[in-house]
């Protein structure tokens, strides 16, 4: 029996019973790769649109507002400090299971950037507050591999 006939025969063409095997490879792209190499070097880069004057973090190749190309001259270093605009505590993993230790995530506007950046907030005992100044914490240089996890998260500036 053909696949579509099996679905229709099952009585509900809106539901798929069983599993669908999906595989894929994610590539960061030209801007993403360069941005990740910056993290590996302990730097956070953005791209600033010369027309809109908006600075994106992570860096992009095209402005999302005017669709202008963000070329070599558009790259700027931002942070490593910023302002905490919001935060939340996460108790569930993406699969819905309960985390053994909750994560605290922050919405941060890095100095020199317009776009907001979401990442882990470190220092478990901190009474997080909107408007708090934070700074990036990178893994030791010998542990960095060109991944978002090269940036461990943000801690309060004391």
DRENKEVEX-710360 format. One record per atom (N, C-alpha, C): residue number from 1; residue in three letters; x, y, z. Coordinates in pm, whole numbers, plus 50000, padded with zeros to 5 digits. Atoms other than C-alpha are relative to their C-alpha. Example, Ala and Ser with C-alpha at 12.3 -4.5 7.8 and 13.67 -1.06 7.14 Angstrom:
BEGIN
atom num:1, residu:ALA, x:50089, y:49881, z:50000
atom num:1, residu:ALA, x:51230, y:49550, z:50780
atom num:1, residu:ALA, x:50090, y:50120, z:50000
atom num:2, residu:SER, x:49918, y:49881, z:49994
atom num:2, residu:SER, x:51367, y:49894, z:50714
atom num:2, residu:SER, x:49923, y:50109, z:50073
END
This chain:
BEGIN
atom num:1, residu:UNK, x:50085, y:49884, z:50000
atom num:1, residu:UNK, x:50000, y:50000, z:50000
atom num:1, residu:UNK, x:50091, y:50124, z:50000
atom num:2, residu:UNK, x:49921, y:49877, z:50010
atom num:2, residu:UNK, x:50140, y:50344, z:49908
atom num:2, residu:UNK, x:49988, y:50079, z:50129
atom num:3, residu:UNK, x:49995, y:49924, z:49876
atom num:3, residu:UNK, x:50233, y:50581, z:50188
atom num:3, residu:UNK, x:49875, y:50085, z:50020
atom num:4, residu:UNK, x:50117, y:49913, z:49985
atom num:4, residu:UNK, x:49950, y:50829, z:50124
atom num:4, residu:UNK, x:49873, y:49918, z:50026
atom num:5, residu:UNK, x:50115, y:50087, z:49977
atom num:5, residu:UNK, x:49699, y:50543, z:50111
atom num:5, residu:UNK, x:49999, y:49949, z:50144
atom num:6, residu:UNK, x:49993, y:50045, z:49860
atom num:6, residu:UNK, x:49824, y:50416, z:50449
atom num:6, residu:UNK, x:49956, y:50110, z:50095
atom num:7, residu:UNK, x:50039, y:49888, z:49914
atom num:7, residu:UNK, x:49782, y:50761, z:50601
atom num:7, residu:UNK, x:49849, y:50019, z:49995
atom num:8, residu:UNK, x:50144, y:49980, z:50015
atom num:8, residu:UNK, x:49432, y:50801, z:50461
atom num:8, residu:UNK, x:49922, y:49883, z:50059
atom num:9, residu:UNK, x:50065, y:50119, z:49945
atom num:9, residu:UNK, x:49341, y:50445, z:50557
atom num:9, residu:UNK, x:49998, y:50003, z:50153
atom num:10, residu:UNK, x:49994, y:49992, z:49855
atom num:10, residu:UNK, x:49446, y:50519, z:50915
atom num:10, residu:UNK, x:49890, y:50092, z:50054
atom num:11, residu:UNK, x:50115, y:49920, z:49959
atom num:11, residu:UNK, x:49160, y:50771, z:50924
atom num:11, residu:UNK, x:50031, y:50144, z:50035
atom num:12, residu:UNK, x:49969, y:49861, z:49964
atom num:12, residu:UNK, x:49347, y:51092, z:51007
atom num:12, residu:UNK, x:50124, y:50044, z:49923
atom num:13, residu:UNK, x:49890, y:49954, z:50083
atom num:13, residu:UNK, x:49560, y:51258, z:50742
atom num:13, residu:UNK, x:50078, y:50114, z:50066
atom num:14, residu:UNK, x:49930, y:49891, z:49932
atom num:14, residu:UNK, x:49662, y:51530, z:50991
atom num:14, residu:UNK, x:50102, y:49949, z:50100
atom num:15, residu:UNK, x:49910, y:50054, z:49899
atom num:15, residu:UNK, x:49859, y:51297, z:51217
atom num:15, residu:UNK, x:50095, y:49899, z:49938
atom num:16, residu:UNK, x:49901, y:50098, z:50044
atom num:16, residu:UNK, x:50175, y:51099, z:51157
atom num:16, residu:UNK, x:50031, y:49915, z:50121
atom num:17, residu:UNK, x:49974, y:50091, z:49889
atom num:17, residu:UNK, x:50212, y:50793, z:51376
atom num:17, residu:UNK, x:50135, y:49932, z:49975
atom num:18, residu:UNK, x:49867, y:50058, z:50015
atom num:18, residu:UNK, x:50563, y:50666, z:51436
atom num:18, residu:UNK, x:50105, y:50108, z:50006
atom num:19, residu:UNK, x:49889, y:49905, z:49997
atom num:19, residu:UNK, x:50892, y:50843, z:51385
atom num:19, residu:UNK, x:50040, y:50039, z:49859
atom num:20, residu:UNK, x:49945, y:49952, z:50126
atom num:20, residu:UNK, x:51043, y:51047, z:51106
atom num:20, residu:UNK, x:50147, y:50026, z:50025
atom num:21, residu:UNK, x:49856, y:49985, z:49980
atom num:21, residu:UNK, x:51419, y:51023, z:51079
atom num:21, residu:UNK, x:50047, y:50126, z:49926
atom num:22, residu:UNK, x:49947, y:49877, z:50056
atom num:22, residu:UNK, x:51579, y:51362, z:51024
atom num:22, residu:UNK, x:50148, y:50010, z:50032
atom num:23, residu:UNK, x:49858, y:49977, z:49980
atom num:23, residu:UNK, x:51944, y:51434, z:50979
atom num:23, residu:UNK, x:50036, y:50131, z:49933
atom num:24, residu:UNK, x:49957, y:49876, z:50061
atom num:24, residu:UNK, x:52123, y:51754, z:50903
atom num:24, residu:UNK, x:50135, y:50043, z:50054
atom num:25, residu:UNK, x:49874, y:49943, z:49959
atom num:25, residu:UNK, x:52443, y:51947, z:50929
atom num:25, residu:UNK, x:49980, y:50151, z:50004
atom num:26, residu:UNK, x:50013, y:49856, z:49987
atom num:26, residu:UNK, x:52441, y:52303, z:51059
atom num:26, residu:UNK, x:50134, y:50064, z:49969
atom num:27, residu:UNK, x:49881, y:49920, z:50023
atom num:27, residu:UNK, x:52693, y:52546, z:50920
atom num:27, residu:UNK, x:49970, y:50142, z:50043
atom num:28, residu:UNK, x:50019, y:49867, z:49946
atom num:28, residu:UNK, x:52740, y:52884, z:51078
atom num:28, residu:UNK, x:49993, y:50106, z:49891
atom num:29, residu:UNK, x:49998, y:49901, z:50107
atom num:29, residu:UNK, x:52787, y:53059, z:50743
atom num:29, residu:UNK, x:50122, y:50089, z:50012
atom num:30, residu:UNK, x:49881, y:49915, z:50006
atom num:30, residu:UNK, x:53045, y:53322, z:50654
atom num:30, residu:UNK, x:50008, y:50091, z:50123
atom num:31, residu:UNK, x:49997, y:49909, z:49885
atom num:31, residu:UNK, x:52950, y:53579, z:50920
atom num:31, residu:UNK, x:50005, y:49923, z:50131
atom num:32, residu:UNK, x:50003, y:50079, z:49877
atom num:32, residu:UNK, x:52875, y:53315, z:51184
atom num:32, residu:UNK, x:50135, y:49938, z:50031
atom num:33, residu:UNK, x:49869, y:50061, z:49976
atom num:33, residu:UNK, x:53209, y:53143, z:51137
atom num:33, residu:UNK, x:50100, y:50105, z:50049
atom num:34, residu:UNK, x:49908, y:49894, z:49957
atom num:34, residu:UNK, x:53398, y:53470, z:51166
atom num:34, residu:UNK, x:49966, y:50045, z:50142
atom num:35, residu:UNK, x:50042, y:49961, z:49867
atom num:35, residu:UNK, x:53192, y:53562, z:51474
atom num:35, residu:UNK, x:50047, y:49898, z:50104
atom num:36, residu:UNK, x:49956, y:50105, z:49907
atom num:36, residu:UNK, x:53270, y:53226, z:51639
atom num:36, residu:UNK, x:50152, y:50001, z:50017
atom num:37, residu:UNK, x:49854, y:49990, z:49988
atom num:37, residu:UNK, x:53642, y:53268, z:51562
atom num:37, residu:UNK, x:50036, y:50117, z:50092
atom num:38, residu:UNK, x:49979, y:49889, z:49907
atom num:38, residu:UNK, x:53619, y:53601, z:51745
atom num:38, residu:UNK, x:49982, y:49954, z:50144
atom num:39, residu:UNK, x:50019, y:50054, z:49865
atom num:39, residu:UNK, x:53477, y:53423, z:52051
atom num:39, residu:UNK, x:50119, y:49915, z:50041
atom num:40, residu:UNK, x:49885, y:50085, z:49971
atom num:40, residu:UNK, x:53762, y:53176, z:52027
atom num:40, residu:UNK, x:50120, y:50086, z:50041
atom num:41, residu:UNK, x:49892, y:49907, z:49966
atom num:41, residu:UNK, x:53999, y:53476, z:52047
atom num:41, residu:UNK, x:49965, y:50086, z:50122
atom num:42, residu:UNK, x:50039, y:49923, z:49882
atom num:42, residu:UNK, x:53806, y:53619, z:52344
atom num:42, residu:UNK, x:49944, y:50136, z:49967
atom num:43, residu:UNK, x:50057, y:49873, z:50043
atom num:43, residu:UNK, x:53634, y:53898, z:52148
atom num:43, residu:UNK, x:49858, y:49977, z:49950
atom num:44, residu:UNK, x:50138, y:50006, z:50049
atom num:44, residu:UNK, x:53270, y:53970, z:52067
atom num:44, residu:UNK, x:49986, y:50105, z:49891
atom num:45, residu:UNK, x:50015, y:49910, z:50113
atom num:45, residu:UNK, x:53201, y:54120, z:51726
atom num:45, residu:UNK, x:49854, y:50019, z:49962
atom num:46, residu:UNK, x:50129, y:49970, z:50059
atom num:46, residu:UNK, x:52899, y:54283, z:51574
atom num:46, residu:UNK, x:50023, y:50059, z:49863
atom num:47, residu:UNK, x:49990, y:49926, z:50126
atom num:47, residu:UNK, x:52825, y:54438, z:51237
atom num:47, residu:UNK, x:49904, y:50118, z:50009
atom num:48, residu:UNK, x:50077, y:49875, z:49992
atom num:48, residu:UNK, x:52701, y:54796, z:51209
atom num:48, residu:UNK, x:49960, y:50042, z:49860
atom num:49, residu:UNK, x:50051, y:49957, z:50130
atom num:49, residu:UNK, x:52480, y:54898, z:50918
atom num:49, residu:UNK, x:50033, y:50148, z:49979
atom num:50, residu:UNK, x:49966, y:49859, z:50022
atom num:50, residu:UNK, x:52616, y:55222, z:50767
atom num:50, residu:UNK, x:49877, y:50086, z:49970
atom num:51, residu:UNK, x:50121, y:49925, z:50032
atom num:51, residu:UNK, x:52267, y:55324, z:50652
atom num:51, residu:UNK, x:49909, y:50014, z:50122
atom num:52, residu:UNK, x:50093, y:50000, z:49886
atom num:52, residu:UNK, x:52052, y:55226, z:50955
atom num:52, residu:UNK, x:50066, y:50038, z:50131
atom num:53, residu:UNK, x:49922, y:49973, z:49878
atom num:53, residu:UNK, x:52328, y:55276, z:51216
atom num:53, residu:UNK, x:49964, y:49902, z:50111
atom num:54, residu:UNK, x:50038, y:50103, z:49903
atom num:54, residu:UNK, x:52209, y:54955, z:51388
atom num:54, residu:UNK, x:50112, y:49897, z:50006
atom num:55, residu:UNK, x:49892, y:50097, z:49983
atom num:55, residu:UNK, x:52470, y:54718, z:51532
atom num:55, residu:UNK, x:49943, y:49867, z:50046
atom num:56, residu:UNK, x:50050, y:50135, z:49976
atom num:56, residu:UNK, x:52388, y:54347, z:51522
atom num:56, residu:UNK, x:50102, y:49917, z:50078
atom num:57, residu:UNK, x:49920, y:50101, z:49931
atom num:57, residu:UNK, x:52522, y:54084, z:51763
atom num:57, residu:UNK, x:49912, y:49879, z:50018
atom num:58, residu:UNK, x:49880, y:50029, z:50076
atom num:58, residu:UNK, x:52594, y:53818, z:51657
atom num:58, residu:UNK, x:50003, y:50075, z:49866
atom num:59, residu:UNK, x:49980, y:49929, z:50125
atom num:59, residu:UNK, x:52736, y:53972, z:51340
atom num:59, residu:UNK, x:49919, y:49935, z:49887
atom num:60, residu:UNK, x:50078, y:50045, z:50117
atom num:60, residu:UNK, x:52538, y:53942, z:51014
atom num:60, residu:UNK, x:50070, y:50045, z:49873
atom num:61, residu:UNK, x:49950, y:49956, z:50130
atom num:61, residu:UNK, x:52617, y:53976, z:50644
atom num:61, residu:UNK, x:49909, y:50103, z:49935
atom num:62, residu:UNK, x:50097, y:49907, z:50057
atom num:62, residu:UNK, x:52301, y:54175, z:50565
atom num:62, residu:UNK, x:49919, y:50063, z:50111
atom num:63, residu:UNK, x:50083, y:49929, z:49903
atom num:63, residu:UNK, x:52102, y:54435, z:50755
atom num:63, residu:UNK, x:49856, y:49949, z:49988
atom num:64, residu:UNK, x:50137, y:50050, z:49999
atom num:64, residu:UNK, x:51762, y:54296, z:50855
atom num:64, residu:UNK, x:49898, y:50111, z:49981
atom num:65, residu:UNK, x:50091, y:49887, z:50014
atom num:65, residu:UNK, x:51611, y:54645, z:50837
atom num:65, residu:UNK, x:49994, y:50053, z:49857
atom num:66, residu:UNK, x:49998, y:49942, z:50136
atom num:66, residu:UNK, x:51723, y:54779, z:50497
atom num:66, residu:UNK, x:50055, y:49903, z:49895
atom num:67, residu:UNK, x:49944, y:50104, z:50087
atom num:67, residu:UNK, x:51876, y:54459, z:50348
atom num:67, residu:UNK, x:50133, y:50041, z:49937
atom num:68, residu:UNK, x:49869, y:49959, z:50049
atom num:68, residu:UNK, x:52205, y:54643, z:50293
atom num:68, residu:UNK, x:50107, y:49898, z:50037
atom num:69, residu:UNK, x:49889, y:50092, z:49975
atom num:69, residu:UNK, x:52525, y:54440, z:50270
atom num:69, residu:UNK, x:50089, y:50056, z:50110
atom num:70, residu:UNK, x:49911, y:49962, z:49891
atom num:70, residu:UNK, x:52740, y:54450, z:50583
atom num:70, residu:UNK, x:50137, y:49942, z:49969
atom num:71, residu:UNK, x:49872, y:50049, z:50050
atom num:71, residu:UNK, x:53091, y:54424, z:50445
atom num:71, residu:UNK, x:50110, y:50012, z:50105
atom num:72, residu:UNK, x:49884, y:50001, z:49911
atom num:72, residu:UNK, x:53440, y:54420, z:50596
atom num:72, residu:UNK, x:50004, y:50122, z:50092
atom num:73, residu:UNK, x:49996, y:49878, z:49922
atom num:73, residu:UNK, x:53413, y:54780, z:50714
atom num:73, residu:UNK, x:49889, y:50011, z:50103
atom num:74, residu:UNK, x:50114, y:49998, z:49907
atom num:74, residu:UNK, x:53093, y:54701, z:50907
atom num:74, residu:UNK, x:50030, y:49930, z:50132
atom num:75, residu:UNK, x:49970, y:50079, z:49880
atom num:75, residu:UNK, x:53262, y:54475, z:51165
atom num:75, residu:UNK, x:50055, y:50090, z:50109
atom num:76, residu:UNK, x:49956, y:49923, z:49883
atom num:76, residu:UNK, x:53303, y:54629, z:51511
atom num:76, residu:UNK, x:50007, y:49908, z:50121
atom num:77, residu:UNK, x:49995, y:50075, z:49875
atom num:77, residu:UNK, x:53408, y:54490, z:51846
atom num:77, residu:UNK, x:49902, y:50064, z:50097
atom num:78, residu:UNK, x:50098, y:49953, z:49902
atom num:78, residu:UNK, x:53134, y:54520, z:52110
atom num:78, residu:UNK, x:50029, y:49935, z:50135
atom num:79, residu:UNK, x:49979, y:50058, z:49868
atom num:79, residu:UNK, x:53119, y:54452, z:52482
atom num:79, residu:UNK, x:50144, y:50021, z:50044
atom num:80, residu:UNK, x:50057, y:50121, z:49941
atom num:80, residu:UNK, x:53258, y:54270, z:52670
atom num:80, residu:UNK, x:49903, y:50028, z:50115
atom num:81, residu:UNK, x:50095, y:49966, z:49896
atom num:81, residu:UNK, x:53040, y:54459, z:52916
atom num:81, residu:UNK, x:49868, y:50041, z:49938
atom num:82, residu:UNK, x:50131, y:49962, z:50048
atom num:82, residu:UNK, x:52673, y:54534, z:52887
atom num:82, residu:UNK, x:49903, y:50021, z:50115
atom num:83, residu:UNK, x:50106, y:49976, z:49902
atom num:83, residu:UNK, x:52345, y:54600, z:53063
atom num:83, residu:UNK, x:49897, y:49888, z:49993
atom num:84, residu:UNK, x:50102, y:50105, z:49991
atom num:84, residu:UNK, x:52105, y:54329, z:53181
atom num:84, residu:UNK, x:49862, y:50064, z:49987
atom num:85, residu:UNK, x:50133, y:49942, z:50023
atom num:85, residu:UNK, x:51759, y:54412, z:53041
atom num:85, residu:UNK, x:49888, y:49912, z:50052
atom num:86, residu:UNK, x:50099, y:50093, z:49947
atom num:86, residu:UNK, x:51574, y:54101, z:53157
atom num:86, residu:UNK, x:50072, y:49870, z:50032
atom num:87, residu:UNK, x:49942, y:50131, z:49970
atom num:87, residu:UNK, x:51642, y:53758, z:53301
atom num:87, residu:UNK, x:49889, y:49904, z:50039
atom num:88, residu:UNK, x:50096, y:50103, z:49961
atom num:88, residu:UNK, x:51467, y:53431, z:53369
atom num:88, residu:UNK, x:50076, y:49877, z:50049
atom num:89, residu:UNK, x:49943, y:50126, z:49954
atom num:89, residu:UNK, x:51535, y:53103, z:53544
atom num:89, residu:UNK, x:49930, y:49888, z:49924
atom num:90, residu:UNK, x:50052, y:50109, z:50083
atom num:90, residu:UNK, x:51491, y:52792, z:53328
atom num:90, residu:UNK, x:50011, y:49870, z:50078
atom num:91, residu:UNK, x:50003, y:50125, z:49922
atom num:91, residu:UNK, x:51386, y:52468, z:53499
atom num:91, residu:UNK, x:49985, y:49877, z:49913
atom num:92, residu:UNK, x:50021, y:50114, z:50089
atom num:92, residu:UNK, x:51315, y:52249, z:53194
atom num:92, residu:UNK, x:50098, y:50003, z:49883
atom num:93, residu:UNK, x:49913, y:50015, z:50117
atom num:93, residu:UNK, x:51547, y:52119, z:52921
atom num:93, residu:UNK, x:49914, y:50011, z:49873
atom num:94, residu:UNK, x:50077, y:49991, z:50124
atom num:94, residu:UNK, x:51446, y:52157, z:52554
atom num:94, residu:UNK, x:49908, y:49880, z:49975
atom num:95, residu:UNK, x:50084, y:50119, z:50019
atom num:95, residu:UNK, x:51306, y:51801, z:52563
atom num:95, residu:UNK, x:49888, y:49990, z:50103
atom num:96, residu:UNK, x:50107, y:50000, z:49901
atom num:96, residu:UNK, x:51076, y:51890, z:52855
atom num:96, residu:UNK, x:50037, y:49936, z:50132
atom num:97, residu:UNK, x:49959, y:50062, z:49873
atom num:97, residu:UNK, x:51270, y:51702, z:53121
atom num:97, residu:UNK, x:50048, y:50107, z:50098
atom num:98, residu:UNK, x:49959, y:49904, z:49895
atom num:98, residu:UNK, x:51346, y:51875, z:53450
atom num:98, residu:UNK, x:50152, y:50002, z:50009
atom num:99, residu:UNK, x:49856, y:49983, z:49982
atom num:99, residu:UNK, x:51698, y:52016, z:53480
atom num:99, residu:UNK, x:50037, y:49972, z:50145
atom num:100, residu:UNK, x:49954, y:50025, z:49865
atom num:100, residu:UNK, x:51893, y:51897, z:53781
atom num:100, residu:UNK, x:50034, y:50132, z:50070
atom num:101, residu:UNK, x:49968, y:49866, z:49949
atom num:101, residu:UNK, x:52021, y:52254, z:53828
atom num:101, residu:UNK, x:49943, y:50102, z:49902
atom num:102, residu:UNK, x:50057, y:49901, z:50090
atom num:102, residu:UNK, x:51816, y:52541, z:53683
atom num:102, residu:UNK, x:50108, y:50092, z:49941
atom num:103, residu:UNK, x:49911, y:49903, z:50065
atom num:103, residu:UNK, x:51987, y:52779, z:53438
atom num:103, residu:UNK, x:49938, y:50138, z:50012
atom num:104, residu:UNK, x:50047, y:49862, z:50001
atom num:104, residu:UNK, x:51962, y:53155, z:53459
atom num:104, residu:UNK, x:50048, y:50062, z:49869
atom num:105, residu:UNK, x:49968, y:49938, z:50129
atom num:105, residu:UNK, x:51947, y:53330, z:53121
atom num:105, residu:UNK, x:49972, y:50149, z:50008
atom num:106, residu:UNK, x:50016, y:49856, z:50000
atom num:106, residu:UNK, x:51988, y:53700, z:53063
atom num:106, residu:UNK, x:49986, y:50055, z:49859
atom num:107, residu:UNK, x:50014, y:49924, z:50124
atom num:107, residu:UNK, x:51885, y:53938, z:52787
atom num:107, residu:UNK, x:50086, y:50124, z:50019
atom num:108, residu:UNK, x:49895, y:49903, z:49975
atom num:108, residu:UNK, x:52183, y:54169, z:52752
atom num:108, residu:UNK, x:50019, y:50090, z:49878
atom num:109, residu:UNK, x:49958, y:49908, z:50106
atom num:109, residu:UNK, x:52256, y:54481, z:52548
atom num:109, residu:UNK, x:50148, y:50029, z:50026
atom num:110, residu:UNK, x:49857, y:49980, z:49987
atom num:110, residu:UNK, x:52632, y:54473, z:52501
atom num:110, residu:UNK, x:50035, y:50144, z:49964
atom num:111, residu:UNK, x:49954, y:49865, z:50031
atom num:111, residu:UNK, x:52813, y:54807, z:52502
atom num:111, residu:UNK, x:50040, y:50007, z:49853
atom num:112, residu:UNK, x:49969, y:49982, z:50141
atom num:112, residu:UNK, x:52833, y:54931, z:52143
atom num:112, residu:UNK, x:49906, y:49927, z:49906
atom num:113, residu:UNK, x:50095, y:50076, z:50083
atom num:113, residu:UNK, x:52547, y:54709, z:52020
atom num:113, residu:UNK, x:49859, y:50051, z:50020
atom num:114, residu:UNK, x:50143, y:49970, z:49990
atom num:114, residu:UNK, x:52180, y:54770, z:51949
atom num:114, residu:UNK, x:49919, y:49873, z:50023
atom num:115, residu:UNK, x:50069, y:50128, z:49988
atom num:115, residu:UNK, x:52070, y:54407, z:51916
atom num:115, residu:UNK, x:50019, y:49945, z:50142
atom num:116, residu:UNK, x:49994, y:50061, z:49867
atom num:116, residu:UNK, x:52000, y:54212, z:52234
atom num:116, residu:UNK, x:50055, y:49859, z:49987
atom num:117, residu:UNK, x:49928, y:50127, z:50001
atom num:117, residu:UNK, x:52200, y:53901, z:52321
atom num:117, residu:UNK, x:49953, y:49918, z:50118
atom num:118, residu:UNK, x:50044, y:50090, z:49892
atom num:118, residu:UNK, x:52075, y:53603, z:52524
atom num:118, residu:UNK, x:50112, y:49902, z:50032
atom num:119, residu:UNK, x:49898, y:50097, z:49960
atom num:119, residu:UNK, x:52321, y:53396, z:52724
atom num:119, residu:UNK, x:49983, y:49970, z:50149
atom num:120, residu:UNK, x:50005, y:50040, z:49860
atom num:120, residu:UNK, x:52377, y:53229, z:53060
atom num:120, residu:UNK, x:50049, y:50112, z:50091
atom num:121, residu:UNK, x:49952, y:49914, z:49893
atom num:121, residu:UNK, x:52410, y:53437, z:53374
atom num:121, residu:UNK, x:50067, y:49911, z:50103
atom num:122, residu:UNK, x:49920, y:50080, z:49908
atom num:122, residu:UNK, x:52677, y:53303, z:53607
atom num:122, residu:UNK, x:49987, y:50057, z:50141
atom num:123, residu:UNK, x:50000, y:49954, z:49861
atom num:123, residu:UNK, x:52727, y:53344, z:53983
atom num:123, residu:UNK, x:49863, y:49977, z:50063
atom num:124, residu:UNK, x:50129, y:50046, z:49948
atom num:124, residu:UNK, x:52439, y:53151, z:54137
atom num:124, residu:UNK, x:49940, y:50086, z:50110
atom num:125, residu:UNK, x:50054, y:49926, z:49886
atom num:125, residu:UNK, x:52407, y:53370, z:54447
atom num:125, residu:UNK, x:49961, y:50144, z:49969
atom num:126, residu:UNK, x:50025, y:49860, z:50035
atom num:126, residu:UNK, x:52356, y:53695, z:54257
atom num:126, residu:UNK, x:49851, y:50031, z:50001
atom num:127, residu:UNK, x:50139, y:49953, z:50012
atom num:127, residu:UNK, x:52028, y:53882, z:54312
atom num:127, residu:UNK, x:49989, y:50084, z:49871
atom num:128, residu:UNK, x:50003, y:49934, z:50131
atom num:128, residu:UNK, x:51986, y:53967, z:53941
atom num:128, residu:UNK, x:49894, y:50110, z:49998
atom num:129, residu:UNK, x:50093, y:49888, z:50009
atom num:129, residu:UNK, x:51818, y:54299, z:53862
atom num:129, residu:UNK, x:50012, y:50067, z:49864
atom num:130, residu:UNK, x:50001, y:49927, z:50126
atom num:130, residu:UNK, x:51717, y:54480, z:53545
atom num:130, residu:UNK, x:50083, y:50127, z:50018
atom num:131, residu:UNK, x:49913, y:49884, z:49994
atom num:131, residu:UNK, x:51971, y:54753, z:53471
atom num:131, residu:UNK, x:50138, y:49970, z:50053
atom num:132, residu:UNK, x:49870, y:50038, z:49945
atom num:132, residu:UNK, x:52259, y:54565, z:53634
atom num:132, residu:UNK, x:50104, y:49995, z:49889
atom num:133, residu:UNK, x:49890, y:50008, z:50095
atom num:133, residu:UNK, x:52595, y:54594, z:53460
atom num:133, residu:UNK, x:50064, y:49861, z:50012
atom num:134, residu:UNK, x:49943, y:50134, z:50004
atom num:134, residu:UNK, x:52745, y:54260, z:53352
atom num:134, residu:UNK, x:50120, y:50000, z:49905
atom num:135, residu:UNK, x:49884, y:50014, z:50089
atom num:135, residu:UNK, x:53062, y:54141, z:53181
atom num:135, residu:UNK, x:50012, y:49855, z:49955
atom num:136, residu:UNK, x:49983, y:50134, z:50059
atom num:136, residu:UNK, x:53147, y:53846, z:52957
atom num:136, residu:UNK, x:50108, y:49923, z:50073
atom num:137, residu:UNK, x:49901, y:50092, z:49942
atom num:137, residu:UNK, x:53331, y:53546, z:53099
atom num:137, residu:UNK, x:50029, y:49894, z:49894
atom num:138, residu:UNK, x:49957, y:50098, z:50101
atom num:138, residu:UNK, x:53528, y:53338, z:52848
atom num:138, residu:UNK, x:50069, y:49882, z:50066
atom num:139, residu:UNK, x:49922, y:50116, z:49955
atom num:139, residu:UNK, x:53667, y:52991, z:52894
atom num:139, residu:UNK, x:50148, y:50035, z:49987
atom num:140, residu:UNK, x:49856, y:49978, z:50019
atom num:140, residu:UNK, x:54045, y:52976, z:52934
atom num:140, residu:UNK, x:50036, y:49980, z:49852
atom num:141, residu:UNK, x:49964, y:50000, z:50142
atom num:141, residu:UNK, x:54212, y:53033, z:52595
atom num:141, residu:UNK, x:50029, y:49859, z:49946
atom num:142, residu:UNK, x:49963, y:50134, z:50048
atom num:142, residu:UNK, x:54345, y:52675, z:52571
atom num:142, residu:UNK, x:49879, y:49906, z:49988
atom num:143, residu:UNK, x:50121, y:50083, z:50009
atom num:143, residu:UNK, x:53987, y:52537, z:52607
atom num:143, residu:UNK, x:49905, y:50046, z:49889
atom num:144, residu:UNK, x:50091, y:49946, z:50102
atom num:144, residu:UNK, x:53825, y:52750, z:52334
atom num:144, residu:UNK, x:50017, y:49928, z:49868
atom num:145, residu:UNK, x:50000, y:50078, z:50124
atom num:145, residu:UNK, x:53726, y:52576, z:52013
atom num:145, residu:UNK, x:49926, y:50069, z:49884
atom num:146, residu:UNK, x:50077, y:49933, z:50104
atom num:146, residu:UNK, x:53527, y:52834, z:51812
atom num:146, residu:UNK, x:49852, y:49966, z:50010
atom num:147, residu:UNK, x:50138, y:50037, z:49972
atom num:147, residu:UNK, x:53189, y:52764, z:51972
atom num:147, residu:UNK, x:49935, y:50108, z:50085
atom num:148, residu:UNK, x:50070, y:49908, z:49913
atom num:148, residu:UNK, x:52921, y:52972, z:52143
atom num:148, residu:UNK, x:50036, y:49974, z:50146
atom num:149, residu:UNK, x:49964, y:50036, z:49863
atom num:149, residu:UNK, x:53025, y:52786, z:52459
atom num:149, residu:UNK, x:50139, y:50050, z:50040
atom num:150, residu:UNK, x:49875, y:49934, z:49962
atom num:150, residu:UNK, x:53366, y:52961, z:52442
atom num:150, residu:UNK, x:49970, y:50118, z:50091
atom num:151, residu:UNK, x:50051, y:49896, z:49911
atom num:151, residu:UNK, x:53167, y:53239, z:52607
atom num:151, residu:UNK, x:49916, y:49929, z:50105
atom num:152, residu:UNK, x:50071, y:50076, z:49896
atom num:152, residu:UNK, x:53066, y:53080, z:52936
atom num:152, residu:UNK, x:49870, y:50069, z:50041
atom num:153, residu:UNK, x:50118, y:49926, z:49959
atom num:153, residu:UNK, x:52820, y:53354, z:53020
atom num:153, residu:UNK, x:50041, y:50138, z:50048
atom num:154, residu:UNK, x:49976, y:49865, z:49950
atom num:154, residu:UNK, x:52798, y:53685, z:53203
atom num:154, residu:UNK, x:49989, y:50000, z:50151
atom num:155, residu:UNK, x:50004, y:49984, z:49855
atom num:155, residu:UNK, x:52866, y:53784, z:53561
atom num:155, residu:UNK, x:49982, y:50148, z:50032
atom num:156, residu:UNK, x:50017, y:49860, z:49964
atom num:156, residu:UNK, x:52785, y:54103, z:53750
atom num:156, residu:UNK, x:50136, y:50069, z:50011
atom num:157, residu:UNK, x:49880, y:49918, z:49979
atom num:157, residu:UNK, x:53043, y:54381, z:53747
atom num:157, residu:UNK, x:49991, y:50052, z:50143
atom num:158, residu:UNK, x:50001, y:49959, z:49858
atom num:158, residu:UNK, x:53132, y:54447, z:54108
atom num:158, residu:UNK, x:50080, y:50125, z:50021
END
